Amino acid sequence: VFWALLPLIASKFGAEGFGAMLAFFGLGALVGAGVLALARRRLSPDAVIVYATLIFAIALCGLVRSPSLAVASAFSAAAGLAWISILATLNLAAQTVAPAWVRARVISMYVLVLQGGLALGSAVWGAVASSAGVQFTLTFAAVALTAGLLLSPWYRLQQSTNP
C-alpha cells in the first residue's frame, strides 16, 4: 500500500514533496540497516518483525494525516526503517531455513512472490483507494498489519543449522 499510494499521499506537497518523501524513506532504510544489526543482537527475528510491522503501521497512519512535508518526511523515514528491517529479516530467514541444495530455488521463488505481491497488491490497494479514499485505505492497511500480528505466535520464523 505504501508504494501504490505514495504519489497520492505526496500530491498535496507537489513533486518536491514526493521526492523528499522518497529521499527520507531511503534515509530511513539506511538508518534501519544500522539499527537492525543492533536489534538482531537483542531480539529474535520474530520480535524484529513485530516491532518493524508496528512501526510501519504507525507510519502509514501518520503519513496520510501529516499536516506538513516535514512531518510526512519523518513518517516516510520511519516506514523506510521498518521496510528494510522486515525485508532483511525475511531474506535471512528464507536463506537460512532452506537446505543448501535448493537454496537458490527457494530464494528465486521468494523474490518472485515478493515482487508479484507488490504488483498485485498495488492494483488492489489502488482499487480500494479509488472507491474508499486514500485515508481509509492506509488506515485499513495499518489496522490489518497490526491485526495480522495476532497470528505471529503460530507462524514463527525458524532458524536452521543447515550448512
Backbone bond lengths (Angstrom), bond angles and torsions (degrees), N, CA, C in turn:
res aa  C-N    CA-C-N  psi(-1)  N-CA   C-N-CA  omega(-1)  CA-C   N-CA-C  phi
1 V - - - 1.454 - - 1.541 110.85 -
2 F 1.297 117.95 -33.46 1.467 120.68 179.82 1.517 110.53 -60.26
3 W 1.345 116.22 -53.33 1.460 120.18 -176.33 1.517 111.85 -67.58
4 A 1.309 117.14 -34.98 1.465 120.35 -178.32 1.521 112.12 -70.19
5 L 1.312 116.75 -37.27 1.467 120.11 -172.30 1.522 114.88 -106.59
6 L 1.328 118.34 -3.34 1.462 119.90 -179.70 1.526 113.13 -54.90
7 P 1.327 120.02 -42.43 1.473 118.21 177.93 1.536 112.48 -59.89
8 L 1.323 117.40 -35.61 1.470 119.99 178.15 1.524 111.75 -73.13
9 I 1.322 116.39 -37.85 1.462 120.32 177.72 1.527 109.33 -62.93
10 A 1.322 115.95 -43.73 1.460 121.31 -175.77 1.514 113.33 -80.23
11 S 1.311 118.21 -10.01 1.472 120.43 -174.44 1.528 112.41 -59.33
12 K 1.323 117.66 -30.84 1.468 119.10 179.42 1.534 112.45 -71.74
13 F 1.333 116.36 -13.31 1.463 120.85 179.13 1.527 111.68 -105.69
14 G 1.320 117.97 -2.50 1.463 122.01 178.78 1.518 112.46 79.43
15 A 1.326 114.29 -173.53 1.464 120.68 -177.55 1.526 111.70 -63.65
16 E 1.336 116.91 -37.78 1.465 119.55 177.62 1.520 110.99 -63.32
17 G 1.319 115.89 -37.85 1.460 120.44 178.47 1.518 111.57 -64.80
18 F 1.322 116.08 -42.36 1.465 119.89 178.21 1.523 110.06 -61.39
19 G 1.329 116.73 -45.95 1.465 120.79 178.17 1.516 111.80 -61.96
20 A 1.322 116.47 -41.53 1.469 120.08 179.51 1.523 110.94 -64.62
21 M 1.314 116.17 -41.52 1.465 118.64 -179.30 1.529 111.21 -66.20
22 L 1.327 117.23 -38.17 1.464 120.09 175.32 1.529 110.92 -65.44
23 A 1.331 116.05 -41.87 1.468 120.04 179.63 1.528 110.92 -63.11
24 F 1.325 116.78 -42.74 1.467 119.55 179.72 1.524 111.42 -70.41
25 F 1.341 117.66 -32.49 1.458 120.29 173.62 1.532 109.17 -59.57
26 G 1.330 116.66 -47.13 1.454 121.21 178.64 1.514 112.49 -63.32
27 L 1.321 116.70 -40.53 1.464 120.66 177.17 1.528 110.36 -62.85
28 G 1.335 116.07 -42.30 1.462 119.88 177.02 1.516 111.74 -61.67
29 A 1.334 116.65 -38.10 1.459 120.68 177.99 1.531 110.92 -65.46
30 L 1.327 116.87 -39.35 1.473 119.75 176.87 1.523 111.06 -63.36
31 V 1.317 116.17 -45.40 1.473 119.94 177.35 1.527 109.40 -62.78
32 G 1.337 115.77 -40.99 1.457 120.37 180.00 1.514 112.94 -60.03
33 A 1.321 117.34 -36.62 1.463 120.57 178.33 1.525 110.62 -61.22
34 G 1.322 116.46 -39.19 1.463 119.65 177.12 1.515 112.72 -72.90
35 V 1.311 116.40 -40.96 1.465 121.05 179.71 1.524 110.55 -66.54
36 L 1.324 116.41 -34.78 1.461 121.08 -177.72 1.527 111.66 -61.57
37 A 1.310 116.85 -37.47 1.469 119.75 178.14 1.529 110.52 -60.62
38 L 1.318 116.53 -41.88 1.470 120.19 177.09 1.521 111.39 -69.23
39 A 1.304 116.62 -41.53 1.468 120.87 -177.95 1.519 111.10 -63.45
40 R 1.324 117.03 -38.83 1.471 120.04 -179.01 1.517 112.54 -65.29
41 R 1.321 117.43 -25.95 1.463 120.34 177.86 1.524 111.53 -74.55
42 R 1.319 116.10 -27.65 1.467 120.61 -174.54 1.522 114.36 -106.00
43 L 1.335 116.81 -22.97 1.460 120.59 -173.22 1.519 111.27 -124.21
44 S 1.311 115.07 153.83 1.462 119.79 173.56 1.526 108.45 -73.82
45 P 1.327 117.59 161.25 1.473 119.57 176.07 1.536 111.91 -57.41
46 D 1.324 116.61 -36.31 1.464 119.94 178.64 1.522 111.28 -63.38
47 A 1.325 116.88 -41.84 1.463 120.29 179.34 1.522 110.84 -66.65
48 V 1.323 117.28 -38.23 1.469 120.59 176.92 1.525 109.74 -59.35
49 I 1.332 116.91 -45.64 1.460 121.25 179.74 1.528 110.66 -62.48
50 V 1.319 117.48 -43.51 1.470 120.75 -179.36 1.527 110.55 -62.59
51 Y 1.309 117.52 -50.37 1.470 120.09 -178.91 1.525 111.64 -64.07
52 A 1.306 116.42 -42.87 1.470 119.63 179.86 1.533 110.99 -64.93
53 T 1.311 117.18 -38.46 1.463 120.73 177.70 1.520 110.53 -63.90
54 L 1.312 117.25 -42.22 1.472 120.37 177.34 1.528 111.25 -63.27
55 I 1.324 117.04 -41.89 1.468 120.39 177.53 1.520 110.30 -62.40
56 F 1.332 116.36 -42.53 1.462 120.11 -179.82 1.531 110.67 -64.72
57 A 1.319 117.49 -41.50 1.468 121.18 178.96 1.533 110.72 -63.01
58 I 1.316 116.81 -42.66 1.469 120.63 177.71 1.528 109.90 -63.87
59 A 1.321 116.27 -41.03 1.469 120.15 179.02 1.522 111.08 -62.30
60 L 1.328 117.61 -40.87 1.466 120.13 178.34 1.521 111.48 -61.35
61 C 1.322 116.16 -45.54 1.476 119.74 178.61 1.523 111.09 -63.99
62 G 1.314 116.14 -40.49 1.457 119.93 -178.56 1.518 113.41 -71.17
63 L 1.321 116.44 -37.30 1.464 120.45 -178.68 1.516 112.29 -57.15
64 V 1.298 116.18 -46.54 1.463 120.14 -173.82 1.530 112.09 -77.40
65 R 1.316 116.65 -13.47 1.467 120.57 -178.98 1.533 112.47 -109.38
66 S 1.310 117.15 5.43 1.464 121.55 -175.43 1.526 111.35 -67.73
67 P 1.335 116.30 128.11 1.455 119.80 -179.96 1.529 113.64 -81.47
68 S 1.330 116.43 -17.44 1.465 119.46 -176.81 1.518 109.82 -141.19
69 L 1.313 114.95 163.12 1.459 120.64 178.59 1.526 110.74 -64.66
70 A 1.318 118.04 -35.11 1.465 120.63 -179.90 1.528 110.79 -62.81
71 V 1.314 116.91 -43.59 1.464 120.85 179.54 1.528 109.82 -68.18
72 A 1.326 116.74 -43.89 1.468 120.82 178.47 1.519 110.74 -61.06
73 S 1.327 117.39 -38.52 1.460 121.32 179.15 1.531 110.89 -66.19
74 A 1.324 116.81 -37.64 1.467 120.07 177.41 1.533 110.48 -64.37
75 F 1.327 117.21 -42.82 1.463 120.10 176.86 1.527 111.20 -66.67
76 S 1.316 117.16 -34.51 1.456 121.04 177.18 1.532 110.17 -65.52
77 A 1.321 117.10 -39.53 1.470 120.90 176.91 1.527 110.31 -64.48
78 A 1.319 117.06 -40.68 1.471 120.31 177.34 1.530 110.32 -62.97
79 A 1.329 116.49 -39.85 1.461 120.32 177.88 1.526 110.38 -63.48
80 G 1.325 117.93 -40.08 1.459 121.41 177.65 1.517 112.21 -63.10
81 L 1.323 116.50 -42.64 1.457 121.43 177.61 1.525 109.93 -60.39
82 A 1.335 116.37 -46.68 1.461 119.96 -179.06 1.521 111.37 -67.24
83 W 1.323 116.31 -41.47 1.466 121.35 -178.05 1.520 111.48 -58.86
84 I 1.331 116.89 -49.81 1.460 119.71 -177.95 1.525 110.80 -67.84
85 S 1.312 117.48 -33.37 1.463 120.85 178.26 1.519 111.14 -64.92
86 I 1.323 116.15 -43.07 1.464 120.42 179.51 1.529 110.14 -67.67
87 L 1.340 116.85 -49.91 1.468 119.50 -177.53 1.519 112.53 -61.97
88 A 1.315 117.07 -44.83 1.464 119.94 -178.45 1.530 111.20 -65.46
89 T 1.312 116.60 -39.24 1.463 119.98 179.96 1.526 111.00 -68.05
90 L 1.331 117.02 -42.64 1.467 119.76 177.69 1.525 111.41 -67.88
91 N 1.333 117.60 -37.61 1.470 120.95 176.18 1.527 110.75 -60.09
92 L 1.320 115.79 -45.45 1.463 120.52 179.95 1.524 110.52 -63.02
93 A 1.323 116.55 -43.16 1.467 119.43 179.66 1.525 110.75 -62.90
94 A 1.320 117.12 -42.99 1.465 120.42 -179.57 1.527 110.80 -63.52
95 Q 1.321 117.15 -37.66 1.459 120.12 -178.17 1.518 112.52 -75.80
96 T 1.311 117.26 -34.85 1.471 118.78 -175.20 1.519 113.17 -85.57
97 V 1.310 118.23 -22.41 1.460 119.27 -178.05 1.530 111.78 -86.52
98 A 1.304 117.90 -22.28 1.468 121.09 -178.05 1.522 110.57 -81.68
99 P 1.330 116.72 136.26 1.462 119.23 175.13 1.536 110.14 -62.89
100 A 1.299 115.82 150.89 1.469 120.93 -175.16 1.526 112.72 -55.68
101 W 1.333 118.33 -38.31 1.460 121.48 -175.63 1.529 113.42 -67.79
102 V 1.321 118.22 -18.23 1.459 121.16 -177.88 1.542 112.19 -123.96
103 R 1.306 116.49 3.90 1.465 121.39 -174.11 1.528 112.79 -56.59
104 A 1.308 118.33 -45.04 1.467 120.80 -178.48 1.525 110.98 -61.86
105 R 1.328 117.08 -39.66 1.468 120.20 178.40 1.526 111.25 -67.84
106 V 1.305 116.26 -40.46 1.467 120.40 178.75 1.526 110.37 -62.34
107 I 1.310 116.79 -45.14 1.462 120.48 -179.79 1.525 110.55 -65.53
108 S 1.331 117.78 -39.65 1.468 119.29 179.05 1.528 110.82 -64.89
109 M 1.322 117.72 -39.02 1.464 120.56 177.19 1.527 110.86 -68.54
110 Y 1.323 116.46 -38.74 1.468 121.47 177.10 1.530 110.00 -58.58
111 V 1.317 116.84 -48.14 1.470 120.94 -179.62 1.525 110.84 -66.39
112 L 1.320 117.08 -39.44 1.464 120.91 177.49 1.531 111.34 -60.53
113 V 1.314 116.36 -46.64 1.472 120.42 179.26 1.526 110.43 -66.69
114 L 1.323 117.46 -41.07 1.466 120.87 178.59 1.527 111.25 -60.25
115 Q 1.315 116.57 -51.18 1.466 120.30 -178.21 1.528 111.58 -68.68
116 G 1.323 117.33 -38.90 1.461 120.43 175.93 1.517 111.69 -64.35
117 G 1.323 115.77 -38.50 1.467 120.18 176.80 1.517 112.07 -64.70
118 L 1.329 116.66 -38.21 1.470 119.92 176.47 1.524 110.79 -63.63
119 A 1.314 116.61 -43.85 1.466 120.47 -179.09 1.525 111.40 -66.92
120 L 1.318 116.97 -50.87 1.460 120.76 -179.42 1.524 110.91 -65.88
121 G 1.320 116.22 -43.38 1.462 120.63 178.93 1.517 112.31 -61.59
122 S 1.318 117.05 -37.76 1.466 120.28 177.99 1.522 111.09 -61.89
123 A 1.318 116.29 -41.76 1.472 119.81 178.31 1.525 110.79 -64.85
124 V 1.314 116.63 -42.79 1.465 120.32 -179.66 1.525 110.78 -65.94
125 W 1.335 116.98 -48.00 1.467 119.97 -179.33 1.524 110.92 -64.46
126 G 1.316 117.79 -35.39 1.460 120.70 175.96 1.520 111.62 -63.06
127 A 1.319 116.89 -41.26 1.467 121.14 178.17 1.527 110.73 -65.89
128 V 1.324 116.57 -41.90 1.468 119.82 178.45 1.521 109.88 -63.43
129 A 1.329 117.06 -44.49 1.464 120.72 179.88 1.526 111.81 -64.06
130 S 1.327 117.18 -34.64 1.465 120.42 178.40 1.517 111.86 -64.07
131 S 1.315 116.05 -35.93 1.463 118.51 -177.48 1.527 113.48 -94.26
132 A 1.325 118.12 -31.40 1.467 120.18 -174.39 1.526 114.14 -111.18
133 G 1.326 117.85 -13.44 1.456 120.99 -178.95 1.515 112.28 100.22
134 V 1.310 114.22 154.04 1.467 120.84 -176.25 1.526 111.20 -68.11
135 Q 1.313 117.85 -43.82 1.463 120.03 -177.58 1.526 111.03 -62.61
136 F 1.318 117.83 -45.39 1.463 120.60 177.92 1.525 110.33 -61.55
137 T 1.319 116.91 -44.19 1.459 121.16 -175.65 1.522 111.34 -62.55
138 L 1.327 117.35 -46.25 1.469 119.64 179.38 1.527 111.47 -67.72
139 T 1.317 116.72 -37.62 1.462 119.81 177.62 1.524 110.25 -65.29
140 F 1.330 116.14 -43.94 1.467 120.21 178.01 1.526 110.68 -61.14
141 A 1.324 117.19 -43.36 1.468 120.76 179.23 1.527 110.82 -61.92
142 A 1.327 116.97 -41.11 1.466 120.68 178.86 1.521 111.14 -64.59
143 V 1.322 116.55 -42.30 1.466 120.55 177.88 1.530 110.15 -65.08
144 A 1.331 117.01 -41.71 1.461 120.58 179.10 1.528 111.54 -63.69
145 L 1.331 117.09 -41.14 1.463 120.20 176.40 1.523 110.84 -59.95
146 T 1.313 115.73 -46.85 1.462 120.74 -178.89 1.526 110.86 -64.88
147 A 1.320 116.94 -43.47 1.466 120.69 178.65 1.526 111.01 -63.80
148 G 1.314 116.47 -36.34 1.457 120.36 178.40 1.521 113.07 -61.43
149 L 1.316 116.68 -25.58 1.468 120.28 178.22 1.522 111.92 -65.54
150 L 1.319 117.09 -20.36 1.467 120.05 177.38 1.534 111.41 -63.63
151 L 1.312 116.78 -22.02 1.466 121.33 178.67 1.523 112.69 -85.84
152 S 1.322 117.65 -10.00 1.464 120.71 -173.43 1.528 114.69 -59.04
153 P 1.334 120.43 -32.15 1.473 116.91 177.65 1.529 113.65 -62.93
154 W 1.321 118.07 -24.03 1.457 121.63 -178.62 1.529 112.80 -94.91
155 Y 1.313 117.16 -14.97 1.470 121.19 -178.56 1.522 109.33 -126.54
156 R 1.299 114.84 77.88 1.454 120.31 -175.70 1.526 110.41 -92.47
157 L 1.323 115.18 148.05 1.461 120.16 173.81 1.523 107.36 -75.98
158 Q 1.301 115.22 138.25 1.469 119.25 -178.26 1.513 110.13 -109.59
159 Q 1.281 114.84 143.57 1.450 120.97 173.40 1.522 107.19 -100.76
160 S 1.310 116.07 134.77 1.452 120.81 -178.83 1.518 110.50 -111.87
161 T 1.284 115.48 155.40 1.466 120.56 175.87 1.522 110.76 -103.47
162 N 1.345 116.44 16.98 1.465 120.20 178.36 1.531 110.53 -60.12
163 P 1.327 117.74 139.62 1.475 119.73 178.24 1.508 111.49 -74.02
